[in-house]
C-alpha cells in the first residue's frame, strides 16, 4: 500500500477492536528547515542561547533538564533549525537565569 507524499504510516496499538484488523493512519512527516534557508533571527536566537549556555557551563542535556525541553530540541534551536514558540523562548530564558529582554538583546547583537 502506498502513502501520500510527505506522510508516514502508523499502526494503532492494542486498543484496536479486532486483533486481526490493523488500522493505518497517515501522519505528516516533520519537515526541518534547511540550513541554507534558515531565517537569520532563528540562527541569531540559537547563537544567543548557545553563548548563554556555555557561559553558565551547561551542557545541552543540562539545559534540556532545566528548561523541560528535549536535548534534540535544544540542539535544533542552537543550530537555527527550529521555529521556537514564545513559551519555549521563555522556558529557555528562565533556565538560563535571564529575562526575555536580556535574551532578545543577545539575539539583536547576533543580527
C-alpha positions as CSV (number, residue, x, y, z in Angstrom):
1,X,0.0,0.0,0.0
2,X,1.4,3.4,-0.9
3,X,1.4,6.6,1.2
4,X,0.8,10.2,0.4
5,X,3.9,12.1,-0.3
6,X,5.4,13.6,2.9
7,X,3.4,11.2,5.1
8,X,4.3,8.1,7.2
9,X,2.1,5.3,8.3
10,X,1.5,4.3,11.9
11,X,-0.2,1.2,13.3
12,X,-2.6,1.7,16.1
13,X,-1.8,-0.1,19.3
14,X,-3.6,-2.8,21.4
15,X,-6.8,-0.8,21.7
16,X,-7.9,-1.7,18.2
17,X,-11.2,-3.7,18.5
18,X,-10.3,-6.7,16.3
19,X,-6.8,-8.2,16.7
20,X,-6.9,-9.4,13.1
21,X,-7.6,-5.9,11.8
22,X,-4.7,-3.4,11.5
23,X,-5.8,0.3,11.1
24,X,-3.3,2.5,9.4
25,X,-3.3,6.3,9.8
26,X,-1.2,8.7,7.7
27,X,0.7,11.4,9.7
28,X,2.5,14.3,8.0
29,X,6.3,14.0,8.4
30,X,8.1,16.8,10.3
31,X,10.0,18.9,7.8
32,X,13.1,20.5,9.2
33,X,14.1,23.9,7.8
34,X,17.1,23.5,5.5
35,X,20.2,25.2,6.9
36,X,20.6,27.4,3.8
37,X,17.1,28.9,4.2
38,X,17.0,29.4,8.0
39,X,15.8,32.8,8.8
40,X,18.5,35.0,10.3
41,X,16.6,35.5,13.5
42,X,16.4,31.8,14.3
43,X,20.2,31.4,13.8
44,X,20.7,34.5,16.0
45,X,18.5,33.0,18.7
46,X,20.4,29.8,18.5
47,X,23.8,31.6,18.9
48,X,22.5,33.6,21.8
49,X,21.2,30.5,23.6
50,X,24.4,28.7,23.0
51,X,26.5,31.6,24.2
52,X,24.5,31.9,27.4
53,X,24.5,28.1,27.9
54,X,28.3,28.0,27.6
55,X,28.8,31.0,29.9
56,X,26.9,29.1,32.6
57,X,28.8,25.9,32.0
58,X,25.7,24.0,30.9
59,X,25.7,21.0,28.5
60,X,22.8,20.8,26.1
61,X,21.5,18.0,28.3
62,X,21.6,20.1,31.4
63,X,19.8,23.0,29.6
64,X,17.2,20.5,28.5
65,X,16.6,19.3,32.1
66,X,16.4,22.8,33.4
67,X,14.0,24.0,30.7
68,X,11.9,20.9,30.5
69,X,12.7,20.5,26.8
70,X,14.2,17.6,24.9
71,X,18.0,17.7,24.2
72,X,17.4,17.2,20.5
73,X,15.2,20.3,20.6
74,X,17.9,22.3,22.3
75,X,20.4,21.2,19.6
76,X,18.0,22.2,16.8
77,X,17.4,25.6,18.4
78,X,21.1,26.2,18.7
79,X,21.5,25.4,15.0
80,X,18.7,27.7,14.0
81,X,16.6,24.7,12.7
82,X,13.5,25.3,14.9
83,X,10.9,28.0,14.8
84,X,10.8,28.4,18.6
85,X,7.5,29.5,20.2
86,X,7.4,32.2,22.8
87,X,6.6,29.7,25.6
88,X,9.8,27.8,24.8
89,X,11.8,31.0,24.5
90,X,10.6,31.9,28.0
91,X,11.5,28.4,29.2
92,X,15.0,28.8,27.8
93,X,15.4,32.3,29.3
94,X,14.3,31.1,32.7
95,X,16.6,28.0,32.6
96,X,19.5,30.3,31.6
97,X,18.6,32.7,34.5
98,X,18.0,35.7,32.2
99,X,14.8,37.7,31.5
100,X,13.3,37.8,28.0
101,X,14.7,41.3,27.2
102,X,18.2,40.1,28.0
103,X,17.9,37.1,25.8
104,X,16.4,39.2,23.0
105,X,19.3,41.7,23.4
106,X,21.6,38.8,22.7
107,X,19.6,37.9,19.6
108,X,19.8,41.5,18.4
109,X,23.5,41.5,18.9
110,X,23.8,38.5,16.7
111,X,21.8,40.0,13.8
